[in-house]
Amino acid sequence: MEWFWLVAFLIGFLILNRLTHVDQKLNYQRRKLDQIASHLGITDHELEQRLIQLIQGHQEIQAVKEAREALGLSLLEGKQYIDKLKKSIPSNRIR
């Protein structure tokens, strides 16, 4: 009976390890697609409008958080994305 639990634990560990690896690859692919879309000028209009609202309301931390969640970005990438978006907003539109 001890062997059963040992084998079950090992199988569970291997499955979890593989799922983590697949999740990392998926996030990498998502970031690459976002970079390509950004380079081509293709954006998610609704997300961008929401982030602009947050920036205009001086809620940049929340904007970074929402950008990271929606686009699968790291903290640095999220900050850079928001900074770039902020620069694209005319100064008179930021309150």
mmCIF file of the C-alpha atoms, coordinates in Angstrom:
data_MODEL
# 
_entry.id   MODEL 
# 
loop_
_atom_site.group_PDB 
_atom_site.id 
_atom_site.type_symbol 
_atom_site.label_atom_id 
_atom_site.label_alt_id 
_atom_site.label_comp_id 
_atom_site.label_asym_id 
_atom_site.label_entity_id 
_atom_site.label_seq_id 
_atom_site.pdbx_PDB_ins_code 
_atom_site.Cartn_x 
_atom_site.Cartn_y 
_atom_site.Cartn_z 
_atom_site.occupancy 
_atom_site.B_iso_or_equiv 
_atom_site.pdbx_formal_charge 
_atom_site.auth_seq_id 
_atom_site.auth_comp_id 
_atom_site.auth_asym_id 
_atom_site.auth_atom_id 
_atom_site.pdbx_PDB_model_num 
ATOM 1  C CA . MET A 1 1  ? 0.000   0.000  0.000   1.00 0.00 ? 1  MET A CA 1 
ATOM 2  C CA . GLU A 1 2  ? 2.934   2.365  0.635   1.00 0.00 ? 2  GLU A CA 1 
ATOM 3  C CA . TRP A 1 3  ? 4.053   1.906  -2.973  1.00 0.00 ? 3  TRP A CA 1 
ATOM 4  C CA . PHE A 1 4  ? 0.668   3.032  -4.204  1.00 0.00 ? 4  PHE A CA 1 
ATOM 5  C CA . TRP A 1 5  ? 0.943   6.391  -2.418  1.00 0.00 ? 5  TRP A CA 1 
ATOM 6  C CA . LEU A 1 6  ? 4.531   6.850  -3.520  1.00 0.00 ? 6  LEU A CA 1 
ATOM 7  C CA . VAL A 1 7  ? 3.631   6.173  -7.160  1.00 0.00 ? 7  VAL A CA 1 
ATOM 8  C CA . ALA A 1 8  ? 0.531   8.414  -6.906  1.00 0.00 ? 8  ALA A CA 1 
ATOM 9  C CA . PHE A 1 9  ? 2.675   11.220 -5.453  1.00 0.00 ? 9  PHE A CA 1 
ATOM 10 C CA . LEU A 1 10 ? 5.289   10.882 -8.191  1.00 0.00 ? 10 LEU A CA 1 
ATOM 11 C CA . ILE A 1 11 ? 2.673   10.864 -10.935 1.00 0.00 ? 11 ILE A CA 1 
ATOM 12 C CA . GLY A 1 12 ? 1.013   13.941 -9.417  1.00 0.00 ? 12 GLY A CA 1 
ATOM 13 C CA . PHE A 1 13 ? 4.363   15.707 -9.190  1.00 0.00 ? 13 PHE A CA 1 
ATOM 14 C CA . LEU A 1 14 ? 5.205   14.901 -12.810 1.00 0.00 ? 14 LEU A CA 1 
ATOM 15 C CA . ILE A 1 15 ? 1.821   16.129 -14.009 1.00 0.00 ? 15 ILE A CA 1 
ATOM 16 C CA . LEU A 1 16 ? 2.144   19.357 -12.029 1.00 0.00 ? 16 LEU A CA 1 
ATOM 17 C CA . ASN A 1 17 ? 5.679   19.891 -13.332 1.00 0.00 ? 17 ASN A CA 1 
ATOM 18 C CA . ARG A 1 18 ? 4.543   19.376 -16.932 1.00 0.00 ? 18 ARG A CA 1 
ATOM 19 C CA . LEU A 1 19 ? 1.569   21.729 -16.511 1.00 0.00 ? 19 LEU A CA 1 
ATOM 20 C CA . THR A 1 20 ? 3.871   24.419 -15.128 1.00 0.00 ? 20 THR A CA 1 
ATOM 21 C CA . HIS A 1 21 ? 6.151   24.012 -18.143 1.00 0.00 ? 21 HIS A CA 1 
ATOM 22 C CA . VAL A 1 22 ? 3.218   24.236 -20.565 1.00 0.00 ? 22 VAL A CA 1 
ATOM 23 C CA . ASP A 1 23 ? 1.924   27.344 -18.757 1.00 0.00 ? 23 ASP A CA 1 
ATOM 24 C CA . GLN A 1 24 ? 5.332   29.012 -19.071 1.00 0.00 ? 24 GLN A CA 1 
ATOM 25 C CA . LYS A 1 25 ? 5.460   28.241 -22.788 1.00 0.00 ? 25 LYS A CA 1 
ATOM 26 C CA . LEU A 1 26 ? 1.946   29.597 -23.260 1.00 0.00 ? 26 LEU A CA 1 
ATOM 27 C CA . ASN A 1 27 ? 2.829   32.847 -21.480 1.00 0.00 ? 27 ASN A CA 1 
ATOM 28 C CA . TYR A 1 28 ? 5.952   33.172 -23.638 1.00 0.00 ? 28 TYR A CA 1 
ATOM 29 C CA . GLN A 1 29 ? 3.896   32.690 -26.818 1.00 0.00 ? 29 GLN A CA 1 
ATOM 30 C CA . ARG A 1 30 ? 1.288   35.190 -25.597 1.00 0.00 ? 30 ARG A CA 1 
ATOM 31 C CA . ARG A 1 31 ? 3.990   37.813 -24.975 1.00 0.00 ? 31 ARG A CA 1 
ATOM 32 C CA . LYS A 1 32 ? 5.478   37.211 -28.434 1.00 0.00 ? 32 LYS A CA 1 
ATOM 33 C CA . LEU A 1 33 ? 2.058   37.589 -30.074 1.00 0.00 ? 33 LEU A CA 1 
ATOM 34 C CA . ASP A 1 34 ? 1.475   40.796 -28.127 1.00 0.00 ? 34 ASP A CA 1 
ATOM 35 C CA . GLN A 1 35 ? 4.846   42.128 -29.285 1.00 0.00 ? 35 GLN A CA 1 
ATOM 36 C CA . ILE A 1 36 ? 4.010   41.278 -32.896 1.00 0.00 ? 36 ILE A CA 1 
ATOM 37 C CA . ALA A 1 37 ? 0.563   42.879 -32.575 1.00 0.00 ? 37 ALA A CA 1 
ATOM 38 C CA . SER A 1 38 ? 2.119   45.967 -31.023 1.00 0.00 ? 38 SER A CA 1 
ATOM 39 C CA . HIS A 1 39 ? 4.688   46.197 -33.807 1.00 0.00 ? 39 HIS A CA 1 
ATOM 40 C CA . LEU A 1 40 ? 1.932   45.953 -36.400 1.00 0.00 ? 40 LEU A CA 1 
ATOM 41 C CA . GLY A 1 41 ? -0.210  48.496 -34.570 1.00 0.00 ? 41 GLY A CA 1 
ATOM 42 C CA . ILE A 1 42 ? -2.913  46.011 -33.645 1.00 0.00 ? 42 ILE A CA 1 
ATOM 43 C CA . THR A 1 43 ? -4.316  46.731 -30.167 1.00 0.00 ? 43 THR A CA 1 
ATOM 44 C CA . ASP A 1 44 ? -7.135  45.612 -27.937 1.00 0.00 ? 44 ASP A CA 1 
ATOM 45 C CA . HIS A 1 45 ? -9.210  48.794 -28.089 1.00 0.00 ? 45 HIS A CA 1 
ATOM 46 C CA . GLU A 1 46 ? -11.345 48.163 -24.992 1.00 0.00 ? 46 GLU A CA 1 
ATOM 47 C CA . LEU A 1 47 ? -8.343  47.272 -22.845 1.00 0.00 ? 47 LEU A CA 1 
ATOM 48 C CA . GLU A 1 48 ? -6.420  50.252 -24.111 1.00 0.00 ? 48 GLU A CA 1 
ATOM 49 C CA . GLN A 1 49 ? -9.321  52.604 -23.330 1.00 0.00 ? 49 GLN A CA 1 
ATOM 50 C CA . ARG A 1 50 ? -9.587  51.168 -19.803 1.00 0.00 ? 50 ARG A CA 1 
ATOM 51 C CA . LEU A 1 51 ? -5.856  51.609 -19.225 1.00 0.00 ? 51 LEU A CA 1 
ATOM 52 C CA . ILE A 1 52 ? -5.991  55.182 -20.526 1.00 0.00 ? 52 ILE A CA 1 
ATOM 53 C CA . GLN A 1 53 ? -8.814  55.932 -18.076 1.00 0.00 ? 53 GLN A CA 1 
ATOM 54 C CA . LEU A 1 54 ? -6.722  54.574 -15.230 1.00 0.00 ? 54 LEU A CA 1 
ATOM 55 C CA . ILE A 1 55 ? -3.685  56.594 -16.327 1.00 0.00 ? 55 ILE A CA 1 
ATOM 56 C CA . GLN A 1 56 ? -5.774  59.755 -16.597 1.00 0.00 ? 56 GLN A CA 1 
ATOM 57 C CA . GLY A 1 57 ? -7.114  59.086 -13.092 1.00 0.00 ? 57 GLY A CA 1 
ATOM 58 C CA . HIS A 1 58 ? -3.536  58.787 -11.792 1.00 0.00 ? 58 HIS A CA 1 
ATOM 59 C CA . GLN A 1 59 ? -4.006  55.067 -11.080 1.00 0.00 ? 59 GLN A CA 1 
ATOM 60 C CA . GLU A 1 60 ? -0.915  53.847 -12.896 1.00 0.00 ? 60 GLU A CA 1 
ATOM 61 C CA . ILE A 1 61 ? -0.286  50.972 -10.486 1.00 0.00 ? 61 ILE A CA 1 
ATOM 62 C CA . GLN A 1 62 ? -3.766  49.613 -11.184 1.00 0.00 ? 62 GLN A CA 1 
ATOM 63 C CA . ALA A 1 63 ? -3.159  50.122 -14.917 1.00 0.00 ? 63 ALA A CA 1 
ATOM 64 C CA . VAL A 1 64 ? 0.058   48.086 -14.719 1.00 0.00 ? 64 VAL A CA 1 
ATOM 65 C CA . LYS A 1 65 ? -1.767  45.362 -12.793 1.00 0.00 ? 65 LYS A CA 1 
ATOM 66 C CA . GLU A 1 66 ? -4.605  45.146 -15.315 1.00 0.00 ? 66 GLU A CA 1 
ATOM 67 C CA . ALA A 1 67 ? -2.199  45.208 -18.265 1.00 0.00 ? 67 ALA A CA 1 
ATOM 68 C CA . ARG A 1 68 ? -0.179  42.380 -16.715 1.00 0.00 ? 68 ARG A CA 1 
ATOM 69 C CA . GLU A 1 69 ? -3.288  40.276 -16.107 1.00 0.00 ? 69 GLU A CA 1 
ATOM 70 C CA . ALA A 1 70 ? -4.776  40.848 -19.546 1.00 0.00 ? 70 ALA A CA 1 
ATOM 71 C CA . LEU A 1 71 ? -1.574  40.501 -21.558 1.00 0.00 ? 71 LEU A CA 1 
ATOM 72 C CA . GLY A 1 72 ? 0.438   38.076 -19.439 1.00 0.00 ? 72 GLY A CA 1 
ATOM 73 C CA . LEU A 1 73 ? 3.303   40.511 -18.929 1.00 0.00 ? 73 LEU A CA 1 
ATOM 74 C CA . SER A 1 74 ? 6.010   40.570 -16.293 1.00 0.00 ? 74 SER A CA 1 
ATOM 75 C CA . LEU A 1 75 ? 6.101   43.505 -13.894 1.00 0.00 ? 75 LEU A CA 1 
ATOM 76 C CA . LEU A 1 76 ? 8.785   45.259 -15.918 1.00 0.00 ? 76 LEU A CA 1 
ATOM 77 C CA . GLU A 1 77 ? 6.982   44.637 -19.223 1.00 0.00 ? 77 GLU A CA 1 
ATOM 78 C CA . GLY A 1 78 ? 3.718   45.886 -17.710 1.00 0.00 ? 78 GLY A CA 1 
ATOM 79 C CA . LYS A 1 79 ? 5.377   49.067 -16.471 1.00 0.00 ? 79 LYS A CA 1 
ATOM 80 C CA . GLN A 1 80 ? 7.025   49.652 -19.851 1.00 0.00 ? 80 GLN A CA 1 
ATOM 81 C CA . TYR A 1 81 ? 3.704   49.067 -21.626 1.00 0.00 ? 81 TYR A CA 1 
ATOM 82 C CA . ILE A 1 82 ? 1.933   51.626 -19.421 1.00 0.00 ? 82 ILE A CA 1 
ATOM 83 C CA . ASP A 1 83 ? 4.771   54.135 -19.792 1.00 0.00 ? 83 ASP A CA 1 
ATOM 84 C CA . LYS A 1 84 ? 4.587   53.802 -23.576 1.00 0.00 ? 84 LYS A CA 1 
ATOM 85 C CA . LEU A 1 85 ? 0.806   54.171 -23.498 1.00 0.00 ? 85 LEU A CA 1 
ATOM 86 C CA . LYS A 1 86 ? 1.114   57.212 -21.224 1.00 0.00 ? 86 LYS A CA 1 
ATOM 87 C CA . LYS A 1 87 ? 3.510   58.873 -23.678 1.00 0.00 ? 87 LYS A CA 1 
ATOM 88 C CA . SER A 1 88 ? 0.986   58.361 -26.481 1.00 0.00 ? 88 SER A CA 1 
ATOM 89 C CA . ILE A 1 89 ? -1.653  60.347 -24.583 1.00 0.00 ? 89 ILE A CA 1 
ATOM 90 C CA . PRO A 1 90 ? -1.535  64.105 -25.252 1.00 0.00 ? 90 PRO A CA 1 
ATOM 91 C CA . SER A 1 91 ? -0.457  65.997 -22.115 1.00 0.00 ? 91 SER A CA 1 
ATOM 92 C CA . ASN A 1 92 ? -3.685  67.988 -21.974 1.00 0.00 ? 92 ASN A CA 1 
ATOM 93 C CA . ARG A 1 93 ? -5.721  64.756 -21.717 1.00 0.00 ? 93 ARG A CA 1 
ATOM 94 C CA . ILE A 1 94 ? -4.018  63.685 -18.476 1.00 0.00 ? 94 ILE A CA 1 
ATOM 95 C CA . ARG A 1 95 ? -5.751  65.357 -15.546 1.00 0.00 ? 95 ARG A CA 1 
# 
